[in-house]
């Protein structure tokens, strides 16, 4: 009888409590709020950049939270030098958030193909990061988030690149929460 009680206690109280503790200790991130996401976007401007074709992108898996179902997500970073803005920039996209189309595929794979072939893109860049001299170097590029492909080397797929506002919010939230250093987060939000 006590063995069954221990098993029940472990399954319904122990394991959920363990997940809460693990999330708190290892998956906290910057604990970004929706107000901070809104502020970051409001303090951004949409600019046009030319991304050269054939650029290597860096991909990394991460876990936003341990308790989320299929919780492995991916960040894709494409770094390039912007001749127009005289800065290194990093175009950031995420896999695991944009499922649409007839077969419910992850649209970010098409988006990354379009980025690979290069072209002219509208991107969202935070004004504070654009004007901060600590950003814009090869070691610390300005993070930018795609909005729309204006002209792409893939021609027929450029419409597939478009990032709606609700998805842009998710990309910004993931970046602020999991990839912006705590020091830079405090610099932006105090």
N, C-alpha and C positions, 0 to 999 in steps of 0.2 A: 504493500500500500504506500509506504513512504517513498519507494523508488519511483512509482508513477507520479507522485506529488512533486518530487524533485525534477523529473523530466518535464512535467507541465510547467513548473516554475521557470526552468531553464529556457524552454521554448518561447513562452509568452512574456516573460519579464527579463530574464538574463540576456538573451541574444539581442532584443531591441535596445536594452540599456547599453550593451557593449557597442552596438552600432552608433548610438548617440555619442558615446565617449570617443570612439575612433573618429567620427566626423568632426567633433569639437577639437580634437588634438591635431588631426592631420589634414583636414579638408576645409579649414576655415576661410582661407583666402583673405581678401581685404574686407570681407563682409559688406560689400557695396549695397547701397540702398537704391531704390527706384528713383529717388530724388537726385542722387549723385549721377545716375545714368542720364537722367533728363538734363541736369546741369552740364555734363560733359558734352552732350549732343548740342545743347543750346549755345554753348561756347565754342562751337566748331563752325567751320565754313566749308562749303563744297567748292573744290578747286579741280581744274583739269590737269592731268598729268599724262605723260607718254611713258608707257612701260615698254622697254625693248623686248623683243621676242627672244625665246630660248633661255630665259633666266631660270636659274635653279631655285626651287622653292624648298623650304625646310618644313618638314611635317613632324609633329610630336603628339603622341597620345596623352590624354590626361583624364582624371576622374573628377568631375565637378562635385559629386557627393557619393559616398560609398553605398548609400541606401537607395539610390535611383536605379530602376530596373536595368536596362542595357545602358550602363553609365559610362562606357568608354567613348570619349569624344576626341576629335583631332583638331589641332590648330595648324593652319598652313600660313607660313610667312614667306612672302616674295620680296626680297630686298632689291632696290634699284636706285640709281642716281638720277634725280630729276634735274634736267638741264634748265627747265623753266623756273624752278624754285631754288636751285643751287644747294640742294640738300639730298642726303641719302634718305630714302623713305622705305617703309616696310608695309606692303599691302597685306592686311590680315583678313583671313576668312576662316570659317569653322565648318567642319563636317559633323553631321549628326543633328542638325537643327532645321534643315530646309528640305522636307520631303514633299514633293508634288509631282504632278504629271500622271499620265495614264497608269504607269507601273509603280508609282509612289517611290521613285528613285531619289537619291540624295543629290539635289541640284548642285551642290558644291563641287562635285567632280567635273561637271560641265563648266562651271565657273572657273575652276583651276586650269582647264584646258584652254579656255579663252585667254586667261592671264598669260599662260605659257607662250601663246602665239603673239602676244604683245598687241599694242595699239594705244588709242587714246581713251582714257577713262575719266569719269567724274568720280572723285573720292571725297570722303569727309575727313578733314584734319582738324584737330583741336587747336584753337588759336594760341593757347598758353604753351603747348608743346612746340608749335611751329616757331614761336618767337623765343623760346628758351635756347640759349647757346649750347646747353648740354645735349640737345637733340639735333639730329641732322648729320651726324658723323657716321662713318661706316660701322663703328662700334656701337653706336646708339642712334639708329635711324628714327625718324618721325613715324609713329604708327598712323596709318591711314586705312579707312574702311571703304570698300567699293560701294558705289551707288548705281552707276550705269556705264555700260560700254558705249562709247560714241562711235569709234571706228576700230574694228578688230581684224587681225590677220585671218580669222576663221570665217569672216563675213556672215554666213547664215546663222551662226549660233549666238551672235552678240546680244540678242534679246534675252537669251537664257541667262546672261550675266546679271541682269538687274536685281538689285537688293531692295525689297520693300522696307518701309520704315519699321515695321514690327520686327523684321529679321535683323535690321541694323541695330535695333535696341538690344537684341539678344547677343549679337557679336560684341557690341561695346561692353555690355554687362560681363560677359565671359572674360574679355581682355582686362577690364578693371579689377575684377574679382580674383583672377587666377594668374595673370601674367605681368601686371604692372607692379613694380617693386613697392614695398611698403613705404620707402622713402619718397618715391615719386608720387605715390597715392596721397601722402600727407602734404606734399608740395601743391598738388592740385586742389585738395579739399580741406586742408587745414587740420 
